[in-house]
Amino acid sequence: MKKATLYTDKHFIIDKVDKRLFGSFLEHMGRAVYEGVYQPQNLNSDKNGFRLDTLKYVKDLGVTVVRYPGGNIVSAYNWEDGVGPKELRPVRLEAAWQNIEDNSFGTNEFMDWAKVANVSPMMAVNLGTRGVDAARNLLEYCNFPSGTYYSDLRIKHGYKEPHNVKLWCLGNEMDGPWQIGHRDADKYGTIACQTAKIMKDIDPTIELAACGSAGVVVPTFGTWDATVVDHCYKYIDYLSMHTYYNNQNKTEEDTKNYLARALSFDAQIKAVLAACDYSTTRNKSKKKINLSIDEWNVVYRPHGKVPADARWTKAPHQIEDVYNLEDALVVGSMLLTMINHADRVKIGCLAQLVNVIAPIMTSDNSAWRQTIFFPFAHCSKYAEGVSLNNVVECDKYDSKDYTDIPYITSSVVWNEEKEELKIFAINRDLDEDSTLSMDLRQFDGYSIKKHILLNSNSVKDTNTEANPLNVVEKQVSNHSKIVDGRLEALIEKHSWNVIVLSKEN
């Protein structure tokens, strides 16, 4: 059995963990909206057509923010199509994902759903085929009380009180050549700045996220980020960052390499922050632009094109990846990376919420949780407080793309007010358990309340509709103990762990 030692100090505070780190993403793509959160006439739906089984899992997941309506769809989306009487709403070709969009679920339905789900909306505006005018009109529709054309239109549609959306995205992935209305950095930066200015003029209380580069694989990564922030610095609060890691594992060596992807995630965060801080320096200002990692997840690629018989249909089965335990470990390690950057990473949106590369899946008959559901739910529930700098001394390994990969990766969150200490730990080792030791003298009087474990016999194990409880969390009573002021914890091979300690009253 391997040994590891965790070092931390309650005075070495990174920052308070922003609850908006635990957001998600809902796009009009595949069955995410239709049959995911919204399915009128389904036996599991309420009078508004909202899937109640999905809603229960959304609440259990602990989602705080949901980004809507996209994603790639937003770059050609006319928001006016999705408001007003449903019988008058147009049916459109949705070119980004080659779906048919009947607009029966739109802005107001989303706001209703968000209230029931107890999440805050994060709205995106179309800066692909549209621009300043459509964005300001949508903001007026959502946030202005009354007495103007679009605020009164909202009231006419049955919503007297404004939606008061506080978080907005200025387009989506605009440096991606696949994006409808793709622009270069200067052109996007100009329109984003103009849009941001008028939106903040209308409602100074909102926060805005400009499009960062769509990813490190895009040739413009880095230069795009610096240019865009330089254009928009005065008006934006966040720069978006998107990351997906492919699971194409065929061998054990592939899995060992895949489990280290959070090292790339950490490097990307630092690189994008460097671009943001470059603009801070150029503007001779103390204002810091923080990150909104508003699309992130693991995926199985290549997905290929929509099958011919599914093109131009409503809600086809599209990118419905089935996740296994190794995916849960990578998702968990990405969550821990964001918690360890709590000073600058303030918003995170797991993409997506239901059915499409999602922690929650549905059929006409039921809903179930995928493996990646559990690390997210644990972080949302237990990562309340301040993130502490932490260092783990442990054995390391090399893989195809990385060297010196620590077998144990961790985050530590301390809630001084509630006198709670939470330790999140992952063991990347596929073959051997490890002990994790930590000095608790700074947390005198704390005792172990629970040790939550996610593990299975194989890292390839999954949950399905037929077997939804194959890989689920469990509490273990014999994995953690305190001996002479030290925590001694068993961290099983290929496992996700949450150890909760609190002070006795």
C-alpha positions as CSV (number, residue, x, y, z in Angstrom):
1,M,0.0,0.0,0.0
2,K,1.3,3.4,-1.0
3,K,1.5,6.3,1.5
4,A,0.7,10.0,1.0
5,T,0.8,13.0,3.3
6,L,-1.5,16.0,2.9
7,Y,-0.2,19.4,4.1
8,T,-2.4,22.5,4.6
9,D,-2.8,25.5,6.8
10,K,-6.0,27.4,7.7
11,H,-4.2,30.7,7.3
12,F,-3.2,29.9,3.7
13,I,-6.5,30.9,2.2
14,I,-6.9,30.9,-1.6
15,D,-10.4,32.5,-1.5
16,K,-14.0,31.7,-0.7
17,V,-15.5,29.1,-3.0
18,D,-18.1,30.8,-5.2
19,K,-21.2,28.6,-5.3
20,R,-21.6,29.5,-9.0
21,L,-18.7,27.1,-9.6
22,F,-21.4,24.4,-9.5
23,G,-23.4,25.6,-12.5
24,S,-24.5,23.7,-15.6
25,F,-25.5,24.3,-19.2
26,L,-28.8,23.7,-21.1
27,E,-28.7,24.1,-24.8
28,H,-31.4,23.4,-27.4
29,M,-29.5,20.4,-28.7
30,G,-30.6,16.8,-29.0
31,R,-32.8,15.8,-26.0
32,A,-31.4,18.3,-23.5
33,V,-34.4,20.6,-23.4
34,Y,-37.1,18.5,-25.1
35,E,-37.5,15.2,-23.3
36,G,-34.8,16.3,-20.8
37,V,-36.3,19.1,-18.7
38,Y,-39.5,19.7,-20.7
39,Q,-41.8,17.0,-22.0
40,P,-45.6,17.8,-21.9
41,Q,-47.9,14.9,-21.7
42,N,-45.2,12.7,-20.1
43,L,-46.4,10.8,-17.0
44,N,-43.4,12.2,-15.1
45,S,-44.2,15.9,-16.0
46,D,-46.1,18.6,-14.2
47,K,-48.8,20.9,-15.6
48,N,-46.1,23.1,-17.2
49,G,-44.5,20.2,-18.9
50,F,-41.5,20.1,-16.6
51,R,-40.0,16.6,-16.0
52,L,-40.4,16.1,-12.2
53,D,-37.9,13.2,-12.1
54,T,-35.3,15.4,-13.8
55,L,-36.1,18.3,-11.4
56,K,-35.5,16.1,-8.4
57,Y,-32.1,15.1,-9.7
58,V,-31.2,18.7,-10.7
59,K,-31.8,19.6,-7.1
60,D,-29.9,16.6,-5.7
61,L,-27.0,17.6,-8.0
62,G,-26.9,21.0,-6.3
63,V,-26.8,23.1,-9.5
64,T,-26.7,26.8,-8.8
65,V,-26.5,28.5,-12.2
66,V,-27.7,27.3,-15.6
67,R,-26.4,28.8,-18.9
68,Y,-29.1,29.1,-21.6
69,P,-29.9,28.8,-24.6
70,G,-26.5,27.8,-25.8
71,G,-23.9,27.0,-26.9
72,N,-23.6,27.0,-30.7
73,I,-27.3,27.5,-31.1
74,V,-27.2,31.0,-29.7
75,S,-25.1,32.3,-32.6
76,A,-28.1,32.1,-34.9
77,Y,-30.9,32.2,-32.3
78,N,-33.7,34.8,-32.5
79,W,-34.9,35.2,-28.9
80,E,-38.2,36.7,-30.1
81,D,-39.2,33.3,-31.6
82,G,-39.4,31.8,-28.1
83,V,-41.7,34.2,-26.4
84,G,-45.5,34.9,-26.6
85,P,-48.3,32.5,-27.5
86,K,-46.9,29.1,-28.4
87,E,-49.3,28.7,-31.4
88,L,-47.7,31.8,-33.0
89,R,-44.1,30.8,-32.5
90,P,-42.2,29.9,-35.7
91,V,-40.7,26.5,-36.4
92,R,-37.0,27.0,-37.5
93,L,-34.1,25.1,-39.0
94,E,-31.6,25.0,-36.2
95,A,-28.4,24.9,-38.3
96,A,-25.8,24.5,-35.5
97,W,-27.0,21.0,-34.6
98,Q,-29.2,20.3,-37.6
99,N,-32.3,20.0,-35.5
100,I,-35.9,21.3,-36.0
101,E,-36.6,23.9,-33.4
102,D,-40.3,24.6,-32.7
103,N,-39.6,27.1,-30.0
104,S,-42.2,25.7,-27.7
105,F,-39.7,26.2,-24.9
106,G,-38.2,29.6,-24.8
107,T,-37.1,32.4,-22.5
108,N,-40.1,32.5,-20.2
109,E,-40.4,28.8,-19.9
110,F,-36.7,28.7,-19.0
111,M,-37.3,31.3,-16.3
112,D,-40.2,29.4,-14.9
113,W,-38.2,26.2,-14.9
114,A,-35.2,27.9,-13.2
115,K,-37.4,29.1,-10.4
116,V,-38.8,25.6,-9.8
117,A,-35.3,24.2,-10.0
118,N,-33.9,26.9,-7.7
119,V,-31.2,27.9,-10.1
120,S,-30.0,31.3,-11.3
121,P,-30.2,32.0,-15.0
122,M,-27.1,32.8,-17.1
123,M,-28.4,34.1,-20.4
124,A,-26.4,34.2,-23.6
125,V,-27.0,36.7,-26.4
126,N,-26.5,36.2,-30.1
127,L,-23.4,37.9,-31.4
128,G,-23.1,35.7,-34.5
129,T,-25.9,36.6,-36.8
130,R,-27.2,39.5,-34.7
131,G,-25.6,42.0,-32.2
132,V,-26.1,45.1,-30.1
133,D,-29.7,45.7,-30.9
134,A,-31.1,42.2,-30.2
135,A,-29.0,42.0,-27.0
136,R,-30.3,45.3,-25.6
137,N,-33.9,44.4,-26.5
138,L,-33.6,41.0,-24.8
139,L,-32.1,42.7,-21.7
140,E,-35.0,45.2,-21.7
141,Y,-37.5,42.4,-22.0
142,C,-36.0,40.4,-19.1
143,N,-34.9,43.1,-16.7
144,F,-36.8,46.4,-17.2
145,P,-39.8,46.8,-14.9
146,S,-42.4,48.4,-17.3
147,G,-43.3,51.3,-19.5
148,T,-41.2,50.4,-22.5
149,Y,-42.0,48.4,-25.6
150,Y,-40.1,45.2,-24.6
151,S,-40.9,45.3,-20.9
152,D,-44.5,45.8,-21.6
153,L,-44.3,42.9,-24.1
154,R,-43.1,40.7,-21.3
155,I,-46.0,41.8,-19.2
156,K,-48.4,41.1,-22.1
157,H,-46.9,37.6,-22.2
158,G,-47.9,37.1,-18.6
159,Y,-44.8,38.1,-16.6
160,K,-45.5,41.3,-14.7
161,E,-42.4,41.1,-12.6
162,P,-39.0,41.3,-14.4
163,H,-36.8,38.2,-14.5
164,N,-33.8,40.2,-13.2
165,V,-31.2,38.1,-14.9
166,K,-27.8,39.2,-13.5
167,L,-25.4,37.0,-15.4
168,W,-25.0,37.3,-19.2
169,C,-22.7,35.8,-21.9
170,L,-21.6,37.9,-24.9
171,G,-22.0,35.2,-27.5
172,N,-20.4,31.8,-27.7
173,E,-17.0,30.4,-28.9
174,M,-16.7,33.1,-31.6
175,D,-13.1,32.1,-32.5
176,G,-14.3,28.6,-33.5
177,P,-14.5,28.3,-37.3
178,W,-17.6,26.1,-36.8
179,Q,-19.4,29.0,-35.2
180,I,-22.2,30.6,-37.1
181,G,-21.1,34.2,-37.6
182,H,-17.5,33.4,-36.7
183,R,-15.3,36.5,-36.4
184,D,-11.7,37.4,-35.8
185,A,-10.6,38.7,-32.4
186,D,-10.7,42.4,-33.3
187,K,-14.2,42.2,-34.9
188,Y,-15.6,40.2,-32.1
189,G,-13.9,42.3,-29.5
190,T,-15.4,45.4,-31.0
191,I,-19.0,44.1,-31.1
192,A,-18.7,42.6,-27.7
193,C,-17.5,45.9,-26.3
194,Q,-20.3,47.8,-27.9
195,T,-22.9,45.3,-26.7
196,A,-21.4,45.2,-23.2
197,K,-21.5,49.0,-22.9
198,I,-25.1,49.4,-23.8
199,M,-26.2,46.5,-21.6
200,K,-24.4,48.0,-18.6
201,D,-25.9,51.4,-19.4
202,I,-29.4,49.8,-19.3
203,D,-28.7,47.7,-16.2
204,P,-25.5,48.5,-14.3
205,T,-26.1,45.6,-11.8
206,I,-25.5,42.8,-14.4
207,E,-22.3,40.9,-14.8
208,L,-20.9,40.1,-18.3
209,A,-18.7,37.3,-19.6
210,A,-16.9,37.8,-23.0
211,C,-16.0,34.9,-25.2
212,G,-12.5,33.5,-24.5
213,S,-11.0,31.2,-27.0
214,A,-13.0,28.0,-27.6
215,G,-10.0,25.9,-26.5
216,V,-6.3,25.2,-26.6
217,V,-6.7,23.3,-29.9
218,V,-7.9,26.4,-31.7
219,P,-5.0,28.2,-33.4
220,T,-6.0,31.6,-31.9
221,F,-5.8,30.4,-28.3
222,G,-4.0,32.9,-26.2
223,T,-3.8,35.8,-28.7
224,W,-7.6,35.7,-29.0
225,D,-8.0,36.0,-25.2
226,A,-5.6,38.9,-24.8
227,T,-7.1,40.8,-27.7
228,V,-10.7,40.3,-26.6
229,V,-10.0,41.3,-23.0
230,D,-8.2,44.4,-24.2
231,H,-11.2,45.5,-26.2
232,C,-13.8,44.8,-23.5
233,Y,-11.8,45.4,-20.3
234,K,-13.8,48.3,-19.1
235,Y,-17.1,46.6,-19.3
236,I,-16.7,42.9,-18.7
237,D,-16.4,41.0,-15.4
238,Y,-15.4,37.5,-16.8
239,L,-13.7,35.8,-19.7
240,S,-15.2,32.5,-20.6
241,M,-13.1,29.3,-20.9
242,H,-14.2,26.1,-22.5
243,T,-12.6,22.6,-22.1
244,Y,-13.5,19.1,-23.1
245,Y,-11.4,16.0,-22.7
246,N,-11.9,13.0,-24.9
247,N,-12.2,9.6,-23.5
248,Q,-10.8,7.3,-26.3
249,N,-9.2,4.9,-23.9
250,K,-8.5,1.4,-25.2
251,T,-5.6,0.3,-23.0
252,E,-4.7,0.7,-19.3
253,E,-1.9,3.1,-20.4
254,D,-4.5,5.2,-22.1
255,T,-6.5,5.4,-18.9
256,K,-3.5,6.4,-16.9
257,N,-2.9,9.2,-19.3
258,Y,-6.6,10.2,-19.3
259,L,-6.7,10.4,-15.5
260,A,-4.0,13.1,-15.6
261,R,-6.0,15.5,-17.9
262,A,-6.6,17.9,-15.0
263,L,-2.9,18.9,-15.3
264,S,-3.8,20.3,-18.7
265,F,-6.8,22.0,-17.3
266,D,-4.7,23.6,-14.6
267,A,-2.3,24.9,-17.2
268,Q,-5.1,26.3,-19.4
269,I,-6.5,28.2,-16.5
270,K,-3.1,29.8,-15.7
271,A,-2.6,30.6,-19.4
272,V,-6.0,32.4,-19.8
273,L,-5.5,34.2,-16.5
274,A,-2.2,35.5,-17.8
275,A,-4.0,36.9,-20.9
276,C,-6.5,38.6,-18.5
277,D,-3.8,40.0,-16.3
278,Y,-1.9,41.4,-19.4
279,S,-4.9,43.6,-20.0
280,T,-5.0,44.7,-16.4
281,T,-1.4,45.8,-16.8
282,R,-2.0,47.6,-20.1
283,N,-5.0,49.4,-18.6
284,K,-3.0,50.5,-15.6
285,S,-5.8,49.2,-13.4
286,K,-6.4,47.1,-10.4
287,K,-9.5,45.5,-11.8
288,K,-9.1,41.8,-12.3
289,I,-11.0,39.9,-15.0
290,N,-11.9,36.5,-13.6
291,L,-12.9,33.2,-15.3
292,S,-16.2,31.8,-16.2
293,I,-15.5,28.2,-17.2
294,D,-19.0,27.9,-18.7
295,E,-18.5,24.8,-20.7
296,W,-16.5,21.9,-19.4
297,N,-16.8,18.1,-19.3
298,V,-15.4,14.8,-20.7
299,V,-16.7,13.4,-24.0
300,Y,-16.4,10.5,-26.3
301,R,-15.2,11.5,-29.7
302,P,-15.5,11.4,-32.6
303,H,-19.2,11.7,-32.5
304,G,-19.7,12.1,-36.2
305,K,-22.5,13.8,-38.0
306,V,-26.2,13.5,-37.1
307,P,-27.4,10.3,-38.8
308,A,-29.3,11.1,-42.0
309,D,-32.6,9.9,-40.7
310,A,-32.2,12.1,-37.6
311,R,-31.3,15.3,-39.4
312,W,-33.9,18.1,-39.3
313,T,-36.0,16.3,-36.6
314,K,-36.9,17.6,-33.2
315,A,-34.9,16.3,-30.3
316,P,-32.9,13.5,-31.9
317,H,-30.7,11.3,-29.7
318,Q,-27.5,13.3,-30.0
319,I,-24.2,12.9,-28.2
320,E,-25.7,10.9,-25.4
321,D,-22.4,9.7,-23.9
322,V,-22.5,6.9,-21.3
323,Y,-20.0,7.7,-18.5
324,N,-18.0,5.3,-16.5
325,L,-16.0,5.5,-13.3
326,E,-12.8,6.8,-14.9
327,D,-14.9,9.7,-16.3
328,A,-16.2,10.5,-12.8
329,L,-12.6,10.6,-11.6
330,V,-11.6,13.1,-14.4
331,V,-14.7,15.2,-13.7
332,G,-13.8,15.1,-10.0
333,S,-10.2,16.2,-10.7
334,M,-11.4,19.1,-12.8
335,L,-13.8,20.2,-10.0
336,L,-10.9,20.1,-7.5
337,T,-8.7,22.1,-9.9
338,M,-11.4,24.9,-10.0
339,I,-11.7,24.8,-6.2
340,N,-7.9,25.2,-6.0
341,H,-8.3,28.3,-8.2
342,A,-11.1,29.8,-6.2
343,D,-9.5,33.2,-6.2
344,R,-10.0,33.6,-10.0
345,V,-12.4,30.9,-11.2
346,K,-15.8,32.1,-10.1
347,I,-18.3,30.4,-12.4
348,G,-18.4,26.9,-13.8
349,C,-21.0,25.2,-16.1
350,L,-20.8,21.5,-16.6
351,A,-21.9,20.9,-20.1
352,Q,-24.6,19.8,-20.3
353,L,-27.3,19.1,-17.7
354,V,-29.6,16.4,-19.1
355,N,-29.1,13.7,-21.8
356,V,-26.5,15.5,-23.9
357,I,-23.1,14.7,-22.4
358,A,-24.8,14.9,-19.1
359,P,-24.9,13.7,-15.4
360,I,-28.6,13.0,-15.7
361,M,-30.3,10.8,-18.4
362,T,-34.0,10.3,-19.2
363,S,-36.2,8.0,-21.1
364,D,-40.0,8.3,-21.5
365,N,-40.3,6.1,-18.4
366,S,-37.6,7.2,-16.0
367,A,-34.5,9.3,-15.1
368,W,-31.2,8.1,-13.7
369,R,-27.8,9.4,-12.6
370,Q,-24.6,8.9,-14.5
371,T,-21.3,8.3,-12.6
372,I,-20.2,12.0,-13.1
373,F,-23.2,13.0,-11.1
374,F,-21.7,12.1,-7.8
375,P,-18.4,14.2,-7.6
376,F,-20.4,17.2,-8.8
377,A,-23.1,16.8,-6.2
378,H,-20.5,16.3,-3.4
379,C,-18.6,19.4,-4.3
380,S,-21.7,21.5,-4.6
381,K,-22.9,20.3,-1.2
382,Y,-19.6,20.2,0.8
383,A,-17.3,22.8,-0.9
384,E,-18.8,25.6,1.2
385,G,-16.2,27.9,2.8
386,V,-12.7,28.9,1.8
387,S,-10.4,26.9,-0.3
388,L,-7.0,26.3,1.4
389,N,-3.7,25.8,-0.3
390,N,-2.7,22.2,0.0
391,V,0.2,20.0,-1.0
392,V,0.3,16.2,-1.2
393,E,3.5,14.3,-0.9
394,C,2.9,11.0,-2.7
395,D,4.3,8.7,-5.3
396,K,4.1,9.8,-8.9
397,Y,4.0,8.3,-12.4
398,D,4.5,9.2,-16.0
399,S,2.2,8.7,-19.0
400,K,2.3,9.4,-22.7
401,D,1.6,13.1,-22.4
402,Y,2.6,13.9,-18.8
403,T,5.4,13.4,-16.3
404,D,5.4,13.5,-12.5
405,I,1.6,12.8,-12.1
406,P,0.7,12.6,-8.4
407,Y,-1.4,9.5,-7.7
408,I,-3.3,11.5,-5.1
409,T,-4.9,14.9,-6.0
410,S,-6.9,16.9,-3.5
411,S,-8.7,20.0,-2.4
412,V,-9.4,21.3,1.2
413,V,-12.3,23.5,2.1
414,W,-12.7,25.0,5.5
415,N,-15.8,26.6,6.9
416,E,-14.8,28.6,10.0
417,E,-18.3,29.7,10.9
418,K,-19.7,26.2,10.8
419,E,-16.4,24.7,12.1
420,E,-16.3,22.2,9.3
421,L,-13.3,20.8,7.3
422,K,-13.8,19.0,4.0
423,I,-11.1,17.0,2.3
424,F,-11.7,15.9,-1.3
425,A,-9.2,13.3,-2.6
426,I,-8.8,11.2,-5.7
427,N,-6.6,8.2,-6.1
428,R,-5.5,7.8,-9.8
429,D,-3.7,4.5,-9.1
430,L,-5.4,1.7,-10.9
431,D,-3.7,-1.1,-8.9
432,E,-3.0,0.0,-5.3
433,D,-4.7,1.6,-2.4
434,S,-3.0,4.4,-0.5
435,T,-3.1,5.9,3.0
436,L,-3.5,9.6,3.4
437,S,-2.2,11.2,6.5
438,M,-2.8,14.8,7.7
439,D,-1.8,16.8,10.8
440,L,-4.9,18.1,12.5
441,R,-3.4,20.1,15.3
442,Q,-4.8,23.4,13.8
443,F,-8.2,21.8,13.9
444,D,-8.2,20.7,17.5
445,G,-11.4,19.1,18.6
446,Y,-12.5,18.2,15.1
447,S,-13.8,14.7,14.6
448,I,-14.7,12.6,11.5
449,K,-18.4,12.9,10.6
450,K,-18.4,10.9,7.4
451,H,-16.2,9.4,4.7
452,I,-18.0,9.3,1.3
453,L,-16.6,6.9,-1.3
454,L,-17.3,6.5,-5.0
455,N,-15.7,3.4,-6.5
456,S,-16.4,0.2,-8.4
457,N,-14.8,-3.1,-9.3
458,S,-13.7,-1.7,-12.7
459,V,-13.1,1.9,-14.0
460,K,-15.2,0.9,-17.0
461,D,-18.4,0.4,-14.9
462,T,-21.4,2.5,-15.8
463,N,-24.9,3.3,-14.7
464,T,-27.8,2.5,-17.1
465,E,-31.6,2.7,-17.0
466,A,-31.6,-1.1,-16.5
467,N,-28.9,-0.9,-13.8
468,P,-29.0,2.7,-12.4
469,L,-27.3,1.9,-9.1
470,N,-24.3,0.1,-10.4
471,V,-21.8,2.9,-9.5
472,V,-23.1,5.0,-6.6
473,E,-21.8,6.8,-3.5
474,K,-21.6,5.0,-0.2
475,Q,-20.5,6.0,3.3
476,V,-17.7,3.9,4.7
477,S,-17.2,3.8,8.5
478,N,-13.8,2.1,8.6
479,H,-11.8,4.1,6.1
480,S,-10.9,7.2,8.2
481,K,-9.8,7.6,11.8
482,I,-7.9,10.1,14.0
483,V,-4.8,8.8,15.7
484,D,-2.7,11.1,18.0
485,G,-4.0,14.3,16.3
486,R,-3.5,12.9,12.8
487,L,-6.1,12.0,10.2
488,E,-5.3,8.5,8.8
489,A,-7.5,7.7,5.8
490,L,-7.7,4.8,3.4
491,I,-8.0,6.1,-0.2
492,E,-8.9,3.1,-2.3
493,K,-7.4,2.6,-5.8
494,H,-9.3,4.4,-8.6
495,S,-11.6,6.2,-6.1
496,W,-13.2,9.5,-5.3
497,N,-13.4,10.4,-1.6
498,V,-15.0,13.2,0.5
499,I,-14.0,13.3,4.2
500,V,-16.0,15.6,6.4
501,L,-14.8,16.7,9.8
502,S,-16.4,19.1,12.2
503,K,-15.8,20.4,15.7
504,E,-17.7,18.9,18.6
505,N,-19.9,21.3,20.4
